[in-house]
């Protein structure tokens, strides 16, 4: 297996984060964070598992995330994140989501 800098940095971060979290928890400090729901169009998730998303045959998003106009934005917002193929996720028992949430929850406590 070839180790590239991204793998190295991710591994270092994981080790350092776990040590910091353990230290904080031992001091009675609980770290709370959020879990990103959307992924970027050019993310590793979209590239590695396009079946999870609403892409056409050229792997272009059929629709993207955003929000309608509200008090903060008269025109709404277009975020550009690919939408999930919820029928596919349901067929897999939401396996990808379960793994994603479990992975993110190792970094925080609720």
C-alpha distance (Angstrom), angle and dihedral (degrees) to the residues before:
residue distance angle dihedral
X1 . . .
X2 3.77 . .
X3 3.79 114.5 .
X4 3.77 114.8 -146.5
X5 3.79 128.2 -170.1
X6 3.81 93.4 -98.2
X7 3.80 91.2 55.9
X8 3.78 90.2 46.4
X9 3.82 93.9 49.4
X10 3.81 91.8 45.5
X11 3.78 91.3 50.5
X12 3.81 92.6 47.3
X13 3.79 91.0 48.1
X14 3.80 91.6 49.8
X15 3.82 92.4 51.5
X16 3.80 94.1 44.7
X17 3.80 93.6 44.3
X18 3.81 92.7 51.7
X19 3.80 90.8 50.4
X20 3.80 92.0 48.4
X21 3.80 92.8 46.3
X22 3.82 91.8 48.7
X23 3.81 91.0 49.3
X24 3.82 92.3 48.2
X25 3.81 92.5 46.8
X26 3.82 90.7 50.2
X27 3.82 87.5 55.2
X28 3.81 90.7 52.1
X29 3.79 93.9 -103.1
X30 3.78 116.0 136.5
X31 3.77 117.7 -159.7
X32 3.77 116.1 -145.2
X33 3.78 123.8 -170.8
X34 3.74 141.5 160.3
X35 3.77 131.2 -107.6
X36 3.79 118.1 -128.7
X37 3.79 109.4 -122.2
X38 3.79 100.4 -169.2
X39 3.78 126.8 53.6
X40 3.78 125.8 -148.9
X41 3.79 119.6 -101.7
X42 3.81 89.5 -117.8
X43 3.82 95.2 43.5
X44 3.78 126.2 125.7
X45 3.81 88.9 -112.7
X46 3.80 93.1 56.3
X47 3.80 92.5 43.9
X48 3.80 97.0 45.3
X49 3.81 98.2 40.1
X50 3.81 110.6 25.1
X51 3.81 90.2 160.0
X52 3.81 87.7 74.0
X53 3.80 91.5 66.1
X54 3.79 140.7 55.9
X55 3.81 98.7 -100.3
X56 3.78 129.0 150.5
X57 3.81 123.7 -130.6
X58 3.83 90.4 -78.6
X59 3.83 91.2 51.7
X60 3.79 91.8 -109.3
X61 3.82 115.1 142.1
X62 3.79 112.3 -100.7
X63 3.81 88.8 -155.2
X64 3.80 133.9 -0.1
X65 3.78 136.8 -148.7
X66 3.77 126.2 -95.6
X67 3.77 140.6 122.4
X68 3.80 135.4 -107.0
X69 3.81 124.4 -108.0
X70 3.79 115.2 -69.4
X71 3.80 140.7 158.0
X72 3.80 90.6 -66.6
X73 3.80 99.3 46.3
X74 3.80 123.6 26.5
X75 3.80 91.3 -163.2
X76 3.79 98.5 39.9
X77 3.78 123.7 -128.2
X78 3.77 133.2 -80.9
X79 3.78 108.8 -157.1
X80 3.79 97.1 177.5
X81 3.81 97.8 -139.8
X82 3.81 114.3 144.2
X83 3.79 115.2 -108.8
X84 3.77 121.1 -120.1
X85 3.79 124.4 -108.2
X86 3.78 95.1 -124.6
X87 3.81 93.9 -176.1
X88 3.81 88.9 59.5
X89 3.79 92.2 47.0
X90 3.80 90.9 50.5
X91 3.83 90.9 51.9
X92 3.81 90.0 54.3
X93 3.79 93.6 48.2
X94 3.82 88.2 -110.8
X95 3.81 88.6 -71.2
X96 3.82 94.4 158.3
X97 3.81 90.9 50.8
X98 3.79 92.9 48.5
X99 3.81 91.1 51.9
X100 3.81 91.7 44.1
X101 3.79 93.7 51.3
X102 3.81 93.2 44.3
X103 3.79 89.8 51.1
X104 3.79 94.2 49.2
X105 3.78 93.5 45.1
X106 3.80 90.3 60.9
X107 3.80 86.0 70.0
X108 3.81 97.6 51.0
X109 3.76 142.1 21.4
X110 3.76 125.6 -134.7
